[in-house]
Amino acid sequence: MSNLKIYNTLARAKQPFSPIVPGKVRMYVCGMTVYDYCHLGHARVMVVFDMVQRWLRHTGFDVTYVRNITDIDDKIIRRAVENGETISQLTTRFIAAMDQDAKALGVQKPDHEPRATEYVPQMLSLIGKLESNGLAYKATDGDVNYSVRDFPGYGKLSGKSLDDLRAGERVEVNTGKRDPLDFVLWKASKESEPAEVKWASPWGSGRPGWHIECSAMAEHLMGEQFDIHGGGQDLQFPHHENEIAQSEGASGHQFVNYWMHNGFIRVDNEKMSKSLGNFFTIREVLKKYDAEVVRFFILRAHYRSQLNYADSNLDDAKNALTRLYTALKEVPPDDALFDANEAHAVQTVEAMNDDFNTPAAIAILFDLANEVNKTKSATLARQLKALGANLGFLGREPDDFLKGRATGEYAVEGAVGLSEESIQLKIEARLAAKKAKDFSAADGIRAELLAAGVLLEDKPSGLTEWRRT
């Protein structure tokens, strides 16, 4: 446990990980705002921190993992009104969709998934503390705002100074604020808003601001100080900066010991955005690629690096994962217990304890697969399967992956256009052609299947096996 190092955004350096309570880890990750289907950026957050919690548990830590759900904010209200439905109808539908996407990607459920609307009393209590500490005030427009300049540590996570933050660049200009940099803690109700987004408070009817939601949920479930806070790089400022200001402004002491941020996703080397037309939801991608391939693609890059989504990169990920599964098919693993002292297992620990270096850990899987192919060792095959499982890979029967069988509700079987029955019939027709010495017809069937994404492999036994390319 003591050898783990984590890149701490707050310190801008890798640091040895030392939990507050020995042997226990409390980790909070900012989850999704549920007004639409999850996109690739959400997939990366879910998969990356699923990998982190898996590794922490594997190395013996008792982990409490919290990933919140934002089920109230401006976008949610606007979308529900546009659709002519209630807030709860909208959010319930997209929470179910999020759960489906996460399950398909092999993402384990967090220990807690708090919804913001369930924690409004805790948010009001936190705002009250900030007001008592001179850090919150009610503005002329009825909103309650945080007084940024009265919190000395503001900017320490993002590295931004107050003088560099100009009104209008990062913060919406609001004449009700004392300072353009101040941010909202409690939004006063508007007459046009649905009744279900209006809560009573000491400052009048309203609803919480986005930032206070995470501070309150994290404190309630993890305490005033905990070990790891994670999220996408886009949340470092202002969301996480504001969380620190709120939580430390209320408690008077450090909020989080280690801040982790995963890198952005780009599409064909451009920023993913709806305006560029290169915006993909998870379920759109899963109609084209197996979900385990998508997970493999995400973890093949280091979590802090930028990740470039392109069909060629997904195709390469599929081919790579095929190599691993092929090794397991050719040499089935034995039933013995995992050997933590085996050389590849030791190397994996070194890689993963170096700030969760999944690219290095995956490279070790390929070294191990090569050894399996050369030695035909069922013991090494067992090591390969177990080490892959720590990252959420190689948990299926090899044939299920190689034949492209569905692994989740949105992983479409037969995306190449041929059913398994059709493939088998063509294999039998090819065998008949070969027996009749009509090799031209046999070669034509092989070529036809290959064009449809099916590769045939003639074995020395005389059997013909196949897999999807």
MOUR-V247283 format. One record per helix or strand of 2 or more residues. SS is the DSSP state (a for helix, b for strand). FROM is the first residue (numbers start at 1). TO is the last residue. If there is no record, write none. Layout:
ss={SS;SS}
from={FROM;FROM}
to={TO;TO}
This chain:
ss={b;b;b;a;b;b;a;a;a;a;b;b;a;a;b;a;b;a;b;a;b;b;b;a;a;a;b;a;a;a;a;a;a;a;b;b}
from={5;13;24;40;62;69;74;87;116;120;136;144;148;162;183;195;206;210;226;233;256;265;270;274;282;291;307;311;343;358;378;398;420;439;454;464}
to={8;16;29;58;67;70;83;104;118;132;138;146;150;164;188;197;208;222;232;251;262;267;271;276;286;299;309;330;352;375;389;402;435;451;458;468}
